[in-house]
Amino acid sequence: MIHDIATKLNIHLNGMQLASVKALTQTNHDVVILSPTGTGKTLAYLLPLAEKLQADDSLQAVVLVPGRELALQSFNVWKKMGTGVRAAVCEGGRPTSDVHLQLRNIEPQIVFATPGRLKDHLDKGNLETYHVKWLVIDEFDKCLQMGFTHEMEGVISLLPRRVRRVLLSATDMEEIPQYVDIQSLERLDFLNANKEVADRVRNFIINSQSKDKLDVLAKLLCCLANESSIVFLNYRDAVERVVDFLKDRGFSAIAYHGGLDQRQREEALYKFANHSVVTLVSTDLGSRGLDIPEVRDIIHYHLPEGKEEMIHRVGRTARWDADGRSFFILGPEETLPEYVTLQTENFELPQKLPLPSPPKMTTLYIGKGKKNKISKGDIVGFLCKTCGLPFSDLGRIDVYDRYSYVAIRREKAPEILKMSQIAKIKGIHTKVEVIR
């Protein structure tokens, strides 16, 4: 089965993934997997689970993650694998009663959840744990840092005692808390693979004559043209300030931080991933777990606060075997911290710069979703057959319960919006608008 899934996804397993598959399918040990960001840890545990889980009516695996975005991302990877094993997501951002109804209807064999929300459902008896055999905690170090210790301890106490533990982290763990109850441990340490990632990332220093680095950032983004970039800052208000500045200068940029509500964060990630926005301006919230392909450039507007933060930031580029670049913008009184041991070179901004380029795609909001019996196929038919959009101008489609997002070529948006005013999807009128 694992070979078939890898073929279907058109991937070749790396050394870490092969070792994880072997440890999880050929032994009964609890397993700790240490590997840098961007090396495919999600598949490292999902592939063995695909082989081990049974398509019956019982919950057999629980996957804990530190954030809603990572839960949804891991769930979507599982769906793409096409295992036939039912899955569900338990996370914040929607009413608990809706999630409970979904759990009852789906009867999942695997659940992806944030610790607090899963603990809530277990306390209410919304999930039966008697047959659970697997507990996976992804980004375990981040779960501890974010203060989920009480919730994780509570979840573990409500699972059968002899559940296989799988812990994944991009940084080393000095010790594993006692409540995790690790028994026979197999430790897979691939952190030296940081060298392999580092070899694919060129690191540059750009000096700013001013303490305010906004002008330097704007010039750098002009040099990068339409390439997807993430700009990292340490504070939420600074993120908003930078985004406002870039938008005023004609750049395509969007904010991402913990102060936004869940819908706003979803929209930001969606627009960035489907190339409707060129630049994601983020706190370190965006440095962990998010697998956004084709991010070539990482820009440290603020220096990372520690080595771990730097590792996770840089890990957003050079995913798999791709190349990437990392830029440190240094103010007049700043120097690289000692923990930045990467080989760097100076980056000279050219005198003549191109104007900011608009993104090639735009994102449409469609006011119907799964609750309206709308599928991806229905949306393709609506846009391509009814509204006349060439299929080649259609990008990513995501259908949620009450609405949908669709990426289309930017220049086609006015025509599609006009056509949609009189067109129907599955016989009903719906709101179609561009997400600003």
N, C-alpha and C positions, 0 to 999 in steps of 0.2 A: 504493500500500500504506500509506503513512504516514497519508494522510487516513482510510483505512478503520480503521486502528488507533486513531487519535484519536477517531473516532466511536464505536468499540466501547468505549473507556475513558471516553467522555463528557467529553472535555477539549478545551479550546481552547488552542492553542500560544501562548505568550507571545513577546515579541520576542527574547529570548535563545535560546529553542528554535528559532524560525524561522531565526535567523542560523546556529545550529549545524547544522541540517539542510542549509541551503544550502552551507555551507563543506565539510561532510563528504560530500555527494552530488554536488556540482557542481565540485569542485576536487580536486587531488591533494596538497594541502598537509598538513603536520603542523599540528595545531590545538591551541591552548591556550585553554580556556574559563574565564574568571574571572567568577563570579557568586555572590551571597550564598546562604547556606543557605535552603532553603525555596522556591527558585525553579524547581525541576524539572530539575536537571542530569542526573539519571539518565536521564530520557526524552530529554534533549538528545543523548545519544550512542546510546541504544538504538534510537530510531526510525530514524536513518540506517543502523545495522547491520542492522535488520530488512529494509531495502530492498537492502542490498549483499550479504548473506551468501547462499550457495547451499545448498540442501538436499541435499548429497551426503554422502560418508562421511569428509570431511576436516575437521580442526580449522582454522578460519579466523580466529578472534578470541580474544584473551586480555584479560580485564578484571582488573586488579589493584586491590585495595582494602585499607585498613589493618586491617580487623577482620572476624571471622567473621560478626557480625550484619549488617554492610553487604553482605557477599557473598551471604548468604541473602536479604536484602531485595531486592537487585538481581535475583537469580535469580527471585524470585517475581514481580517486575514483568514480567520477560521472559515468564514462563509466562502471565501474564494477557493479554499482547499477542496470544497465539495465532498466532505466526508460522509454525509448522510446522518451525522450525529447532531442532534438539536442543541442550540446554544441560545443564551439570553444574556442581557446586560442589566446589572443592578447598579445604578449610579444616581447621583443627584441631578437636579435640573428638570425633573418632572414629578408629578404627584406619586406618592408611594402607592396609592390605590391603583393607578394605571399600571405600575410595574407589577403589582400583585396579580392583577387580572391577566397580564401578559404571561407571567410565570405559570399561572394555572392553565392557561390555554396551550402554552408551548410544551410544558413538562420537560424542561431542558435536561440534558445529560451533562452539560458543562455550563458554568456560569462565570462571567467576567464581571468583577465588582470592585468598588472602592470599599475599604474596610468598614467605615462607619455605616454605609448604606446596607451592606450585607449583614452586619451585626443586627441592624434594625429588623430586617426581614426574617432572620433566624429567630430573634426574640419573639416575633409575632407568629411564628409557626408557618410562614409563607413558603418555606422550603423544607423538605424532608432530607436529612443528612445521613440517614442510617447506612446508605450504600456508598457514601463518598469514600474513595480510595486514594485520591490525589489532592494535594494542596500545593499550589504554585504561588509564590510571592515574587512578582516581578518588580524590579527597581526597589529591592528590599532596603537598601541604604537610604533611599529617598523616603520610603514609608516611615522609617525611624526618625529621620530628620524632620518630617512634617508632623510628628507627634501622634502617629497612629498606633502607638504601643498598646494603649488600653483597648482600642477596638480590635487589633489583631489578636491580642491575648483572649479577648472575649469570643471571637470567631473560632479560634483553635479549641477553646474549651467546649464548644458546642459541636465539634466534629468527632467522629469515632477516633479512639486513641491511636490506633495503628493505621494512620494515613501517611502515605509517602510524601515527604516534604521535598520541594524543589525551590531553591532560592536563587535568584538571579540578580547580579549587580555589576555595574561598570567600574566600581572601585572596591578595593580590598576591605574586608571586614575583620577587625581585630578579634572580635568574639561575637558569637551568636547568642542572643538572649535565651535564658533558660526556658522561658515559657514556650519557645518554638518546639522544644522537646525533640531535638535531633537525636537519632539513634545511631545506626551504623552509617557513617558519613563518607561519601566520595566527593572529593574536591577537585573541580576542573578549573585550573587557573590558566587563562589565556590573556592575562593583562599585558604580557610582553608583546602581544599583538599590537599594542599602542605604537610600537615602532613601525609596524607595517602600515598603519593608518597614517602616521607621521610622514612616512616616505611619500605618500600620495598628496600631502598638503604642503603647499608653499606658504610660508609665513612672512608677512611684510610689516614694516614699521613706517607709519606716516607721521611726521612731526607737524603739529599745529602751533603757529606762532601765538595764537590766542587761547586763553583758558576755555573760552566757548568754542567748541569744535564744529559748530554747525556748518560753516562755510566749507571747511575741509571735507566734511561728510558729503555735502552736496556735490562737490567736485569729484569725489571718489565715485559716487553713484553714477555720475555722468560717464565716467570712464568704463563702468561695468555694463552700461547700456541696459539691455532687457534681461539680463541674467538674474535669476532669483537669488535674493540676498536676505540674510537675517542680520539686523543690527541689534546688538545686546547692550542694555543699560541696566543699572542696578536699582532704579527707583521708578515707581509707577508714574509719578507726576512728570519725571524726565521723559518717559516714553511718550506721554501725551504731548509734551512741548515739542519734541523732535518730530512727531507725526504732523502736528499743525504747521511747523516750519516747512517740512518737505512738501506738503500739499500746497501751501502757498507758493512754493517755487515750481509747481507743476509736476512733481514726482507722484508716482503711484505708490502709496504707502498706507499701512494699516497697523493699528496698535493691538498688542496681545499682552495681557497681564492679569493678575488675580483679582483686580478691582472691577473687571468687566463681568457682566452677568453671563450665564452659560450660553445663551443664544448668541450674544455678541462674540464670545470666544469661538464658538462653532463657525460663525460666519467668517471671522478673520482667517481661521485655518483653512476653511474651504476655499475662500477666494485666493489665498496664497498658493494652495496646492494645485488649483486648476488654472493658474497663471492669469487670473483676473486682477491680481495685485502683484507687483514686481518685488516690493520690499516689505518684509515683516519686521516691525520694530517691537522688541520684546524685552521683558525682564527675563531672569533665568528660569522662569516658568516654562519658556519655550525651548530650554536646553535639554530637557529630560524626556525620553521615551517617544517623542514625536518623530515618526518616520515619514518625512516629507521628501520625496525623491527630487532629484535635479536641483538641489541647493548647492551651488558652487562656491558662494562667497559668504564668509562669516566676518562681521565687522564688530570689533570690540570698541564701542564708543566710550564706555566705561570699562576699566580694567576688571577682569574677573576677580572676585573677592578671595579666591583660594584655588589650589591646584585642581580640586574636584570639579569646581565650576568651570574652569578652563577646559578640562578634558571633555566635559559634557557639551560645552559650547562648540568646540572644534569638531566634536563627533556628529554634529548636524550636517557636515559636509563630508565629501569623500566616502559616501555610503557605498557599501559593497566594494567594487573595484574601481569606482570613479575617482577622478582627481578633484581637488578642491583648493581653495585659498582662504587664508585667515589674515585679517588686517587689524593691527593694533594702532589706534589713533592716540598719540601721546601729546598731552599739553606741555607747555613750556617748563613746568616743574615736575613732570612725570617721567619715570623710568620703568622699564619692565621689572616686575617683581622677581625675586629669586626663584620662585616656583615655576616660572616660565622658562623652561630649559630648551625650548624649541629653537632650531636654527632659523634665524631671521635674516632678511635683507631689506634694504631701504627701498621704498616705493616713491618715485618722483611723479608728481601730478603734472601732466602736460599743460602748456600755456593755453592752447586752443582746445576747448572742450565742446563736445556735441551737446545739443539740447536734450532734456529728459525725454525718454521714449515712453509712449503709452503702452500698457499691456496689450497683448494680442487677443486676450479673451475678456469677456464680461460675464457676470453671473446673474441669471434670472431667478426670481422668486415666483413659484407657481403655487397658488393658494389651495391646492388639493394634494392629498397624500394617500397613504395606505388605508386610512379610515374611509376614504371615498372610493376604495377599490381601484386606485390608480397604481399602475406599475411602470417600470422603466420603458417597457415596450409601448405603453400607451403614450408616454411623453415623446418618445421618438416619432411615433405616428403623428401626433399632434403638431410637432415642430416641423418635421420633414415633409409629410404628406399634405397636411392641412394648411400649414403656414408657408410652405415652400422653401424651408431651410435645407441647403445641401448637406448630406450626411457628413461630408468631410469637414464642415464648419461646426459640427457638434462635438462637445467635449464631455467632461465628466457629468454624470447624473446621479443624484442621491435623493431617494424617496423616504420621507419621514412619515409619521402618523398623520399629520394634518397639513403638511406642506412639502414642497420639493425644491431642490436647487438644481440648476442646469447651467453649465458653461457653454457659451457659444462665441463665435467670432465677434469681436467688438463692433466692427463696421456693419454687421448684420442686425444688430439690436434694434435700431429704429424701425426697420421694416417689419421685424417679427412682432414688436410691440403693437404696431398699427394693425397687423393681421389678427393678432390675438384678441383684439377688442370685439371682433365679430365672430371669431371661430369658437368652437366648443371642443372640449376634451371628454370623450365618452358621453357625448350628448348634453354636457352641462357647461355653462359659462364659468369661468374662473378668473381670478385676478392674476395678471402676469406683469411683473415690474422688475426693473433693474435694481439690484442691491447696491446702494451707494456706499 
